[in-house]
Amino acid sequence: MIAAIKPTGANTRGLLSYLYGPGRHDEHLDPHLVTGYAMLGLPDPGRDENATLTQLARHLDEPVRLRNSEFGKPVTDHVWHCPVRAAPEDRDLSDTEWGEIAHRIVHAAGIAPDGDDLACRWIAVRHADDHIHILATTVREDGRRPKLHDSGIRVGDACRQIEKDYGLRRLKKGDRTAGHRSAQAEMHKAERLGWEQTSRQWLQDRIRAAIPHATSAEELLAYLEADDILVKPRRGPSGDLLGYAVGRPGDLNKDGEQIYHPGGKIAPDLTLPKLKDRLETSAPEEHPTARRDRPTTPWHQATQALDTLRPETTNTSADEDARTQANIRALGELIEATAQAAPADHRAQLRSASAAFARAQRSQIRAEDRAAHALRTAARDIAHTATGPDGSVLAALTAALVWAAVLAARWHEAKGHAHQADAARQAVQHLQSAADAALAPTLSELEARRPGEGTRRTLANDVRAAVPEHAERILTDPGWPALATVLADAEASGHKPHQLLKEAAAQRELTTARQPTRVLITRIQHTSRNPAPNRRAEAARLRSVSASAFGAPSPNDQPRTTAAPTSQPSRHRR
């Protein structure tokens, strides 16, 4: 059940005309009162042919007129309107049941608390099977204004209890992180102009698409302007950016003036302060070896950044939660950047994943954006790269995105963020489809050159030794021949199949994987893309770098010859 409190107005008679009228598409049937502040004596134009809308409006507006006659400043925002709608699959409720529901809604909102004889005047009108409209005037009988702060939260909580009590579809509790719902007028306007999205939906998609391209709020606004979006910055006397609003070309009001929407009215996380926190956070200090060990392409860099995500779901501190929230927010940017840079035949599912994950990016937990620098940098590098990934690289990245979104869903669920967990799970479905499509050509190529039977038997023993609890599923999976090819290729480059399997299984648990071989293929292809290093030479290099990092002199200033890296020869198999 959804109760949507509408912005206040001043025309009680005008709203009654709509409620008792035929509707915009003749959809209003048998409009009539189901209940009100005082059913005895209330005129009902839907049941009494002698009753008029003007009479009913005068009854409702009486406390407003009395207050305005006593005080110098008149009340001009006194009309409170709240449609209450049942889900399509819910049973038809009777007038009596709708009346009971209306009483609970106005009590929760603070319009008419139970037992308050001096509360506001209100009515509930029904003109369809599945919903009612509650209209109230927000001046009490004693001339005071009702306390309506946070009324939306209280009404939402009441709806959740009503659903339980009446056996209706159970919705999730709101948390004030949802985007602004498009009004009917916006939807009708979009339909009239032939737009697939309302202006606010369209603008939200454009802003989110621009975020990976910017490193500051000023850059973001410049990018939006370059994308033909109308931008109205608000600046202080010093020229500092204080706020912004954006407009869709062609979105005009009745006077032919451009309509602008502030970022916070488009989505809660698109206010200027929140965008600055996200975009302008300084990078953490980089370890001396980090730059050397960084992957050479932004696609590999993104996959490696995702490998570091390990959100804890139990007994977490506020700092840990803040870091996790920041990484989830940056994950949304990485999904969006990947959708923009991926080959055209993969973009649809990735864009759907980005749109679905938008709600998962925001919660009531404040993000420590500095913690997400690696993911955010990867997203920006992908957004600015001129070359797309090859098939196996895209498959590895999308598979990593799937697992990251799964972890995000689990964290949100553990924190009680029901809407965000649902959004993350929806994104997982789209990402999984994208990952399957990206991996398909690679699977065909790998299966075409599967190793011989003897090699596969030996590699099967490696699987049983490395991941015994998953061995049966892996070896009976249709993708096993392709995985065997990957393991054979890795061994030829000097890697140990047994070790690669253990590392891949530790990176992404396999119990919940639909097809474990696909997970292992993408993980092992990513980690084994370079030849295995010589362990002694690598250890010596790390000791040398660590010593110089702390300012210590090298034990030998003269250059020395290091043995060439060696690789373990492949095992001979018959």
C-alpha positions in Angstrom: 0.0 0.0 0.0 1.4 3.4 -1.0 0.4 6.7 0.6 1.9 9.6 -1.4 1.6 12.9 0.4 1.4 15.7 -2.3 2.7 19.2 -2.0 0.3 21.6 -0.2 -1.9 24.1 -2.1 -4.6 26.6 -1.4 -7.6 25.6 -3.5 -9.8 23.2 -1.7 -12.6 23.6 -4.1 -10.3 22.9 -7.1 -9.1 19.6 -5.6 -12.6 18.5 -4.9 -13.5 19.2 -8.5 -10.9 16.7 -9.6 -11.8 14.1 -7.0 -15.5 14.2 -7.9 -14.9 14.8 -11.6 -14.6 12.2 -14.4 -10.8 12.2 -14.2 -8.3 13.0 -17.0 -9.2 9.8 -18.9 -12.7 9.2 -17.6 -11.3 6.7 -15.1 -13.2 8.0 -12.0 -16.3 5.9 -11.3 -18.9 6.5 -8.6 -16.9 9.2 -6.5 -18.2 9.4 -2.9 -17.2 9.9 0.7 -16.1 6.9 2.6 -15.4 8.7 5.9 -14.3 12.1 7.2 -13.8 14.2 10.3 -17.6 14.2 11.0 -19.7 12.1 8.7 -22.9 13.5 10.2 -23.9 16.7 8.4 -21.1 16.5 5.8 -22.5 17.1 2.3 -21.5 14.3 -0.2 -22.0 15.5 -3.8 -21.5 11.9 -4.9 -24.5 10.6 -3.0 -26.7 13.7 -2.5 -27.9 15.4 -5.6 -28.6 18.6 -3.6 -25.1 18.7 -2.1 -22.4 20.8 -3.9 -18.7 20.9 -4.0 -18.7 24.5 -2.8 -20.7 23.5 0.3 -18.2 20.7 1.0 -15.3 23.0 0.5 -16.8 25.6 2.9 -17.1 22.9 5.6 -13.4 22.0 5.2 -12.2 25.5 5.0 -14.0 26.9 8.0 -11.1 26.8 10.5 -8.9 28.4 7.8 -11.3 31.3 7.3 -11.6 31.9 11.1 -7.8 31.9 11.5 -7.3 34.3 8.6 -9.9 36.7 10.0 -8.0 36.8 13.3 -4.4 37.0 12.1 -2.9 39.5 9.7 -1.0 37.0 7.6 -3.4 34.6 5.8 -2.7 30.9 5.5 -2.2 30.0 1.8 -0.8 26.5 1.9 -3.6 24.7 3.8 -4.6 21.9 1.5 -3.1 18.5 2.4 -3.7 15.8 -0.2 -2.7 12.1 0.2 -3.8 9.4 -2.3 -3.7 5.9 -0.7 -3.4 3.0 -3.2 -3.5 -0.7 -2.8 -1.3 -3.0 -4.9 -2.8 -4.4 -8.2 -2.8 -7.9 -6.8 -4.5 -6.9 -3.6 -8.2 -7.8 -3.0 -10.9 -5.1 -3.4 -11.4 -3.4 0.0 -14.9 -2.3 1.1 -15.8 1.3 1.9 -15.8 0.4 5.6 -12.2 -1.0 5.3 -11.1 2.1 3.3 -12.6 4.3 6.0 -10.7 2.5 8.7 -7.5 2.8 6.7 -8.1 6.6 6.2 -8.5 7.1 10.0 -5.2 5.3 10.6 -3.4 7.4 8.0 -4.6 10.8 9.3 -3.7 9.7 12.8 -0.2 8.7 11.8 0.3 11.9 9.8 -0.7 14.2 12.7 -3.7 15.6 10.8 -6.3 14.0 13.2 -4.7 12.1 16.1 -7.1 9.7 17.8 -9.0 11.4 20.6 -8.1 14.9 19.5 -11.4 16.8 19.2 -9.7 20.0 17.9 -7.9 18.3 15.1 -7.9 19.3 11.4 -10.9 18.7 9.2 -10.5 16.0 6.5 -12.4 13.7 4.2 -11.6 10.5 2.2 -13.1 10.2 -1.3 -13.2 7.0 -3.2 -13.6 7.0 -7.0 -12.0 3.7 -7.9 -11.7 0.1 -6.5 -8.0 0.3 -5.6 -7.5 3.7 -4.0 -8.9 6.6 -2.0 -7.9 10.3 -1.7 -7.6 12.0 1.7 -8.0 15.7 1.6 -7.5 17.8 4.7 -7.1 21.5 5.6 -4.1 22.1 7.8 -5.6 24.5 10.4 -6.9 22.9 13.5 -10.2 23.9 15.2 -8.2 25.9 17.8 -6.5 27.9 15.0 -3.1 26.2 15.4 -1.2 24.4 12.6 -0.7 20.6 12.9 2.8 19.2 13.4 3.5 17.5 10.1 7.3 17.2 10.2 8.3 13.7 9.2 4.7 12.8 8.5 5.7 10.8 5.4 7.8 8.5 7.5 5.0 8.0 10.0 2.5 7.4 7.3 4.8 4.9 5.6 5.2 3.0 8.9 1.4 3.0 9.3 1.0 1.5 5.8 3.4 -1.3 6.6 1.2 -2.2 9.6 -2.0 -1.9 7.6 -0.6 -4.3 5.0 0.0 -6.8 7.7 -3.4 -6.3 9.4 -5.5 -6.5 6.2 -3.5 -9.3 4.5 -2.2 -7.0 1.7 1.0 -7.1 -0.3 3.9 -6.3 2.1 6.2 -3.5 1.0 9.5 -2.6 2.5 9.9 0.2 5.0 11.1 3.5 3.5 14.5 5.0 4.6 14.4 8.4 2.9 16.9 7.4 0.3 14.5 6.8 -2.6 14.6 9.1 -5.6 11.7 11.5 -6.1 8.7 9.8 -7.6 7.5 11.3 -10.9 4.2 13.1 -10.5 1.3 12.2 -12.8 1.7 15.6 -14.5 5.3 14.9 -15.3 4.4 11.5 -16.8 1.6 12.9 -18.9 3.9 15.6 -20.1 6.5 13.1 -21.2 3.9 11.0 -22.9 2.6 14.1 -24.7 6.0 15.1 -25.9 7.0 11.6 -27.0 9.7 11.2 -24.3 10.4 7.7 -22.9 11.4 9.2 -19.5 10.2 12.1 -17.4 12.6 15.0 -17.2 13.9 14.2 -13.8 14.5 10.5 -14.7 16.3 11.7 -17.9 18.5 14.2 -16.0 19.4 11.6 -13.3 20.7 9.2 -15.9 22.8 12.0 -17.5 24.3 13.2 -14.3 25.2 9.6 -13.2 26.7 9.0 -16.6 28.8 12.2 -16.2 30.2 11.4 -12.7 32.9 9.0 -13.8 34.3 11.7 -16.2 34.7 14.4 -13.6 37.1 15.1 -10.7 35.3 18.1 -9.3 31.8 19.6 -9.2 32.9 22.3 -11.7 34.1 19.7 -14.1 30.9 17.8 -13.7 28.8 20.9 -14.6 31.1 21.6 -17.6 30.7 18.1 -18.8 26.9 18.3 -18.5 26.9 21.6 -20.5 29.0 19.9 -23.2 26.4 17.2 -23.3 23.7 19.8 -24.2 22.1 19.8 -20.7 21.1 23.2 -19.4 22.9 24.1 -16.3 22.1 26.9 -13.8 24.9 27.2 -11.2 24.3 29.2 -8.0 27.4 31.1 -6.9 28.3 33.3 -4.0 29.9 36.8 -4.2 33.3 35.2 -4.4 32.3 33.1 -7.4 32.3 29.9 -5.3 29.8 27.3 -6.4 27.0 27.1 -3.8 24.4 25.0 -5.7 23.2 24.0 -9.1 20.1 23.1 -11.1 19.8 21.4 -14.4 17.2 21.4 -17.2 16.2 19.3 -20.1 16.0 21.1 -23.4 12.4 21.6 -24.5 11.0 21.1 -20.9 9.1 24.4 -20.6 6.4 25.6 -18.2 3.0 27.0 -19.2 4.7 30.4 -19.7 7.2 29.0 -22.1 10.1 29.3 -19.6 12.7 26.6 -19.1 12.2 24.3 -16.1 15.2 23.6 -13.9 15.5 20.9 -11.2 17.9 21.2 -8.3 20.2 18.2 -8.0 18.6 17.2 -4.6 15.2 17.1 -6.2 16.4 14.7 -8.8 18.0 12.2 -6.3 19.1 12.5 -2.7 22.7 11.8 -3.5 23.0 14.4 -6.3 23.1 17.4 -4.1 26.1 19.6 -4.5 27.7 18.8 -1.1 27.4 15.1 -1.7 28.8 15.4 -5.2 31.7 17.4 -3.8 32.4 14.7 -1.2 32.4 12.1 -3.9 34.4 13.9 -6.5 36.9 16.1 -4.7 38.1 13.7 -2.0 41.9 13.6 -1.9 43.6 10.3 -2.6 45.2 8.3 0.2 49.0 8.0 0.3 50.2 5.4 -2.2 52.6 2.6 -1.1 55.9 2.9 -3.0 55.4 -0.4 -4.7 51.8 0.3 -5.7 52.6 2.2 -8.9 55.0 -0.4 -10.1 52.6 -3.2 -9.4 49.6 -1.4 -11.0 48.1 -3.2 -14.0 48.9 -1.7 -17.4 45.3 -1.3 -18.6 42.4 0.4 -16.9 40.3 -2.8 -17.4 42.8 -4.9 -15.5 43.2 -2.1 -12.9 39.4 -2.2 -12.3 39.3 -5.9 -11.9 42.2 -5.8 -9.4 40.5 -3.0 -7.5 37.4 -5.1 -7.2 39.5 -8.0 -5.8 40.2 -5.9 -2.7 36.6 -5.6 -1.7 35.8 -7.6 1.4 32.9 -6.0 3.2 32.2 -7.4 6.6 28.6 -8.0 7.4 28.7 -8.7 11.2 30.1 -6.8 14.2 31.3 -3.9 12.1 32.4 -0.5 13.4 31.1 2.8 12.1 34.4 3.4 10.3 34.2 0.0 8.5 30.6 0.7 7.5 31.6 4.1 6.2 34.3 2.6 4.0 32.0 -0.1 2.7 29.4 2.5 1.8 32.0 4.5 -0.1 33.1 1.4 -2.1 29.5 0.6 -3.0 29.0 4.1 -4.2 32.2 3.9 -6.3 31.1 0.5 -7.5 28.1 2.2 -9.1 30.4 4.6 -10.9 32.5 1.7 -12.2 29.4 -0.2 -13.5 28.4 3.0 -15.3 31.8 3.6 -16.8 32.0 0.0 -18.0 28.6 0.3 -19.6 29.8 3.4 -21.5 33.1 1.9 -22.7 32.0 -1.7 -23.4 31.4 -2.9 -26.9 28.0 -1.9 -28.2 26.5 -5.4 -28.0 27.1 -5.6 -24.3 25.9 -2.1 -23.3 22.2 -2.8 -22.8 22.6 -5.2 -19.9 25.3 -3.1 -18.3 23.2 0.1 -18.5 20.3 -1.7 -17.0 22.6 -2.9 -14.2 23.8 0.7 -13.7 20.3 2.0 -13.5 19.2 -0.7 -11.0 22.3 -0.2 -8.8 21.6 3.5 -8.4 19.4 2.9 -5.3 22.0 0.5 -3.8 24.6 3.3 -3.9 22.9 5.4 -1.2 21.9 4.6 2.3 21.7 6.5 5.6 25.3 5.5 6.4 27.7 8.4 5.6 30.4 7.3 3.1 34.1 7.8 3.8 34.8 8.5 0.1 38.6 8.6 0.5 38.5 4.9 1.1 37.1 4.3 -2.4 39.9 6.0 -4.3 41.0 2.9 -6.1 37.6 2.0 -7.5 36.8 5.6 -8.4 40.2 6.0 -10.2 39.5 2.8 -12.1 36.1 4.1 -13.2 37.6 7.4 -14.4 40.3 5.6 -16.3 37.8 3.4 -18.0 35.6 6.4 -18.8 38.5 8.1 -20.5 40.1 5.2 -22.2 40.1 5.2 -26.0 40.3 1.4 -26.5 37.8 -1.2 -25.4 38.6 -4.5 -23.8 39.0 -7.8 -25.5 36.6 -10.6 -24.7 38.5 -12.3 -21.9 39.3 -9.0 -20.2 35.7 -7.8 -20.3 34.6 -11.3 -19.1 36.9 -11.0 -16.1 35.7 -7.5 -15.2 32.0 -8.3 -15.5 32.5 -11.4 -13.5 34.2 -9.4 -10.8 31.4 -6.8 -11.0 28.9 -9.6 -10.4 30.6 -10.8 -7.3 31.1 -7.2 -6.0 27.3 -6.6 -6.5 26.6 -9.8 -4.6 28.7 -8.6 -1.7 27.0 -5.3 -1.8 23.6 -7.0 -1.6 24.7 -9.1 1.4 26.1 -6.1 3.2 22.9 -4.1 2.7 20.8 -7.0 3.8 22.9 -7.5 7.0 22.4 -3.8 7.7 18.6 -3.9 7.2 18.7 -1.8 4.0 15.9 -3.7 2.2 15.5 -1.4 -0.8 19.2 -1.2 -1.4 19.6 -5.0 -1.1 16.8 -5.5 -3.7 18.4 -3.0 -6.0 21.8 -4.7 -5.8 20.2 -8.1 -6.5 18.5 -6.7 -9.6 21.8 -5.3 -10.7 23.4 -8.8 -10.2 20.9 -10.3 -12.7 21.8 -7.8 -15.4 25.5 -8.1 -14.7 25.3 -11.9 -14.8 23.7 -11.7 -18.2 26.4 -9.3 -19.4 29.1 -11.6 -17.9 27.7 -14.7 -19.7 27.6 -12.8 -23.0 31.1 -11.5 -22.6 32.5 -15.0 -21.8 30.7 -16.9 -24.5 33.3 -16.3 -27.3 36.1 -17.1 -24.9 34.5 -20.4 -23.9 34.1 -21.4 -27.5 37.7 -20.7 -28.2 38.9 -22.5 -25.1 36.8 -25.6 -25.7 38.0 -25.8 -29.3 41.5 -26.4 -28.1 40.9 -28.5 -25.0 43.9 -30.5 -23.7 44.2 -34.3 -24.2 42.5 -36.8 -22.0 45.7 -37.5 -20.0 46.2 -33.8 -19.3 42.6 -33.4 -18.2 42.9 -36.3 -15.7 46.0 -34.8 -14.2 44.3 -31.4 -13.9 41.3 -33.0 -12.4 43.5 -34.3 -9.6 44.7 -30.7 -9.1 41.0 -29.7 -8.8 40.3 -32.4 -6.2 43.3 -31.4 -4.2 42.7 -27.6 -4.3 39.0 -27.4 -3.9 37.8 -30.9 -2.7 34.4 -29.6 -1.6 33.6 -28.3 -5.0 35.4 -30.8 -7.2 32.4 -32.8 -8.3 30.5 -29.8 -9.4 33.5 -28.4 -11.3 34.4 -31.7 -13.1 30.8 -32.3 -14.2 30.2 -28.7 -15.2 29.9 -28.2 -19.0 32.6 -25.7 -18.8 35.2 -28.1 -17.4 37.0 -28.6 -20.8 37.4 -24.8 -21.1 38.7 -24.6 -17.6 41.2 -27.4 -18.3 42.5 -25.3 -21.2 43.0 -22.3 -19.0 44.9 -24.3 -16.4 47.1 -25.9 -19.0 47.9 -22.5 -20.5 48.7 -21.1 -17.1 51.0 -24.0 -16.3 52.8 -23.4 -19.6 53.5 -19.8 -18.3 55.0 -21.1 -15.1 52.1 -21.1 -12.8 50.9 -23.9 -10.6 47.3 -25.0 -11.4 46.8 -26.2 -7.8 47.8 -22.8 -6.4 45.7 -20.8 -9.0 42.6 -22.9 -8.1 43.1 -22.3 -4.4 43.6 -18.6 -4.9 40.6 -18.2 -7.2 38.3 -20.1 -4.8 39.5 -17.9 -1.9 38.8 -14.8 -4.0 35.2 -15.8 -4.7 33.4 -18.5 -2.8 31.9 -21.1 -5.2 29.0 -22.4 -3.2 26.5 -19.8 -4.6 28.0 -19.8 -8.1 25.6 -21.0 -10.8 28.5 -22.4 -12.9 31.7 -22.6 -10.9 33.9 -23.3 -13.9 33.0 -19.9 -15.4 34.0 -18.2 -12.1 37.3 -20.0 -12.1 38.0 -19.3 -15.8 37.6 -15.6 -15.5 39.5 -15.4 -12.2 42.4 -17.6 -13.4 42.7 -15.8 -16.7 43.0 -12.5 -14.8 45.6 -13.7 -12.3 47.7 -15.8 -14.7 47.9 -13.2 -17.5 51.6 -12.6 -16.8 54.3 -15.3 -16.5 55.0 -16.5 -13.0 57.8 -14.4 -11.4 61.0 -15.8 -10.0 60.2 -15.9 -6.2 63.8 -15.2 -5.1 64.2 -12.3 -7.5 60.9 -10.8 -6.4 61.8 -11.2 -2.7 65.1 -9.4 -3.3 63.3 -6.6 -5.1 60.8 -6.1 -2.3 63.6 -6.0 0.3 65.4 -3.4 -1.7 62.3 -1.2 -2.3 61.3 -1.4 1.4 64.8 -0.4 2.5 65.0 2.6 0.2 61.4 3.6 1.1 62.6 4.2 4.7 65.7 6.1 3.6 68.2 3.2 4.3 71.1 2.9 2.0 71.3 -0.1 -0.3 73.7 -2.8 1.1 75.6 -2.7 -2.2 75.8 0.4 -4.3 77.3 -1.5 -7.2 74.9 -2.9 -9.8 74.5 -6.6 -9.6 73.3 -9.2 -12.0 70.0 -10.9 -11.1 69.3 -14.3 -12.4 66.7 -14.4 -15.1 63.3 -15.4 -14.0 62.8 -19.1 -14.2 59.5 -20.9 -14.8 58.5 -24.3 -13.6 58.5 -26.7 -16.6 55.2 -28.3 -17.5 54.6 -31.7 -16.1 55.1 -34.5 -18.7 51.8 -36.2 -19.4 51.0 -39.1 -21.7 
